[in-house]
Amino acid sequence: MQKHLTLLLTTLALTATLTQAQWSEVGGLNALAANGNIWAMCFDTSNNLYAAGTFTNALGKKYVAKWNGSAWSEVGGLNGLAANAIVSALCIDSSNNLYAAGDFTNANGKRYVAKYDGTTWSELGGLNGLNANSNIRSICSDAQGNIYAAGNFVDPVTVYHYVAKFNGATWSELAGVDSLKANNTIWAVKVDSIGNVYAVGAFQNSAPYCYVAKFDGTNWSAVGSGLDTLKTNGEHIYNRF
């Protein structure tokens, strides 16, 4: 009898666990009602969720949506950002400022990183501060609040793709011009807990293989010992989140 009771209780507990472990639509059916793709999302320290992509508001502009645990809203209010093209990257810094980037452009037709400080959206670094000549595919921040951006944009002189860094005052090419020499799109840039910066994408080494590049504060190098340690057989390494 005891064995049967134990088995019954175990079965009921397992059933309850499986029943609870289900996917659900955040906010309920059509709460966000996005009319296009969602390309990026992130969380702040209060566990608010942010999402963005190709979906638009009532005026046809792309925007960043925020879920505060009870409702979705447009960050900055209607047309606060008013992005004129896809928002493909989001991140939060150590002070809970929100950043967005993608294909959207400023008044001069340049791609830029937009910053939301809790009240308003602005162009990080001022008008044409980054001056990106093509799409931004990834952004991230480090513990000091520095912002990094990378994507399809290139150095206008050398035509190499690069990781851009904003130090709170100005944008610069991380480690200097031609330091990474990425020969194709950088799809993702990340920073680890001790400040190393990593970049991945469609760029290749001399083999040619795509690889994970690491900046240790002084130099860029391929992660792993020796050439071709990863040996990716695909065209792209990317991560939109």
C-alpha positions in Angstrom: 0.0 0.0 0.0 2.8 2.4 0.9 4.6 1.7 -2.4 1.4 2.4 -4.4 0.8 5.6 -2.4 4.4 6.7 -3.1 4.1 6.0 -6.8 0.8 7.9 -6.9 2.3 10.9 -5.2 5.3 10.8 -7.5 3.1 10.6 -10.6 1.0 13.5 -9.4 4.0 15.6 -8.7 5.5 14.9 -12.1 2.2 15.6 -13.8 2.0 19.0 -12.0 5.5 19.9 -12.9 5.0 19.0 -16.6 1.7 21.0 -16.6 3.4 24.1 -15.2 6.4 23.8 -17.6 4.7 25.4 -20.6 5.3 28.2 -23.0 3.0 31.2 -22.8 2.6 34.4 -24.7 4.0 37.3 -22.6 1.1 39.4 -21.6 -1.5 37.0 -23.0 -2.9 36.6 -26.5 -2.0 39.6 -28.8 -0.8 41.7 -25.8 2.1 43.0 -27.9 0.4 42.4 -31.2 3.6 42.9 -33.1 2.9 43.2 -36.8 6.5 42.2 -37.8 9.4 40.2 -36.7 11.1 40.5 -33.3 14.9 40.6 -33.7 16.2 41.5 -30.3 15.3 41.5 -26.6 17.0 42.2 -23.2 16.2 42.7 -19.6 17.1 45.5 -17.1 17.9 44.9 -13.4 14.3 45.2 -12.5 13.4 42.4 -14.9 11.6 44.6 -17.3 11.7 43.0 -20.7 12.4 44.9 -23.9 11.8 43.8 -27.4 12.3 45.2 -30.9 12.5 44.3 -34.6 10.5 45.2 -37.7 7.1 45.7 -36.0 5.7 49.2 -36.0 3.5 51.5 -34.0 0.2 53.2 -35.2 2.2 55.7 -37.2 4.3 53.1 -39.0 7.5 53.7 -37.1 9.6 50.9 -35.6 10.0 51.1 -31.8 11.2 49.4 -28.7 8.5 47.7 -26.6 8.7 47.3 -22.8 6.9 44.6 -20.7 6.8 45.8 -17.1 5.2 42.6 -15.7 1.6 43.7 -16.4 1.5 45.6 -19.7 3.4 46.4 -22.9 4.2 50.0 -23.8 6.3 51.9 -26.3 9.5 53.1 -24.7 9.6 56.9 -24.8 6.0 57.1 -25.8 4.5 57.2 -29.2 7.3 57.9 -31.7 9.8 58.5 -28.9 12.4 56.7 -31.0 10.6 56.8 -34.3 13.0 54.4 -36.0 12.7 54.4 -39.8 14.0 50.9 -40.2 14.6 47.6 -38.3 15.8 47.7 -34.7 18.0 44.6 -34.6 20.1 45.1 -31.4 19.3 46.1 -27.8 21.3 46.3 -24.6 21.2 47.7 -21.0 24.2 49.3 -19.3 25.2 49.1 -15.6 23.1 52.2 -14.9 20.0 50.7 -16.6 20.2 53.0 -19.6 18.7 51.3 -22.7 20.4 51.2 -26.1 19.0 50.3 -29.5 20.6 50.0 -32.9 20.0 48.5 -36.3 19.3 49.7 -39.8 17.5 53.0 -38.8 19.2 56.3 -39.6 19.5 59.9 -38.3 18.7 63.0 -40.3 21.9 62.7 -42.2 21.2 59.1 -43.3 23.8 57.6 -40.9 23.2 54.6 -38.7 23.6 55.2 -35.0 23.2 53.9 -31.5 20.1 55.3 -29.7 20.2 55.8 -26.0 17.1 56.0 -23.7 18.0 57.4 -20.3 14.6 56.8 -18.7 13.1 60.0 -20.1 14.1 60.6 -23.7 15.9 59.0 -26.7 19.1 60.5 -28.1 21.9 59.7 -30.5 24.8 58.3 -28.5 27.8 60.6 -29.0 25.7 63.3 -30.7 24.7 63.7 -34.3 27.0 61.5 -36.5 29.1 60.6 -33.4 29.5 57.0 -34.6 28.8 57.9 -38.3 28.2 54.3 -39.2 28.0 53.9 -43.0 26.0 50.6 -42.8 23.8 48.5 -40.5 24.6 47.9 -36.8 24.1 44.2 -35.9 25.1 44.0 -32.3 25.6 46.3 -29.2 26.7 45.5 -25.7 28.1 47.3 -22.6 30.8 46.5 -20.0 30.9 47.0 -16.3 32.3 50.5 -16.7 29.4 51.6 -18.9 31.4 51.6 -22.2 29.2 50.7 -25.2 30.4 48.6 -28.1 28.8 48.3 -31.5 29.6 46.3 -34.6 27.9 45.1 -37.8 28.1 45.8 -41.5 29.7 49.2 -41.2 33.3 49.7 -42.2 36.2 52.0 -41.8 35.8 54.4 -44.7 39.5 54.4 -45.6 40.6 50.7 -45.1 37.1 49.2 -45.7 37.5 46.7 -42.9 34.7 46.0 -40.5 35.5 46.9 -36.9 34.2 47.0 -33.3 33.4 50.6 -32.3 33.7 51.7 -28.6 31.9 54.6 -26.9 33.8 55.6 -23.7 31.2 58.1 -22.5 32.5 60.9 -24.6 33.5 59.7 -28.1 33.4 56.8 -30.4 36.6 55.1 -31.6 37.7 52.0 -33.4 38.5 49.4 -30.7 42.3 48.9 -30.5 42.9 51.3 -33.3 42.4 51.3 -37.1 42.9 47.9 -38.8 43.5 46.1 -35.5 40.8 43.4 -36.1 40.8 43.6 -39.9 37.4 41.8 -40.2 36.8 41.1 -43.8 33.1 40.7 -43.5 30.1 41.4 -41.2 30.5 41.3 -37.5 27.2 39.8 -36.2 27.8 39.8 -32.5 30.0 41.5 -29.9 30.1 40.6 -26.2 32.1 41.5 -23.1 33.0 39.0 -20.4 33.1 39.7 -16.6 36.8 40.8 -16.7 36.4 43.1 -19.7 37.6 41.0 -22.6 35.7 41.8 -25.8 34.7 39.1 -28.2 33.5 39.4 -31.8 32.0 36.8 -34.2 30.4 36.9 -37.6 31.1 36.2 -41.3 34.7 37.4 -41.2 37.5 34.9 -41.8 41.1 34.2 -41.1 43.7 33.2 -43.8 42.6 29.6 -43.9 39.8 30.7 -44.6 37.6 29.9 -41.6 35.3 32.0 -39.5 36.6 32.3 -35.9 35.9 33.9 -32.5 38.1 37.0 -32.1 39.1 38.2 -28.6 40.4 41.6 -27.5 42.2 41.4 -24.2 42.7 45.1 -23.7 45.8 45.2 -25.9 45.5 42.9 -28.9 43.0 41.0 -31.0 43.6 37.2 -31.3 41.7 34.1 -32.3 40.2 32.2 -29.3 42.0 28.9 -28.9 45.7 28.0 -29.5 46.9 28.1 -33.0 45.2 28.9 -36.4 41.9 27.2 -37.2 41.1 25.7 -33.8 37.4 26.2 -34.2 37.2 25.5 -38.0 33.7 26.6 -38.5 32.2 25.2 -41.7 29.4 27.7 -41.9 29.4 31.2 -43.4 28.2 33.0 -40.3 28.5 33.0 -36.6 25.9 35.3 -35.1 23.7 36.0 -32.1 21.1 38.7 -32.0 20.5 38.7 -28.3 
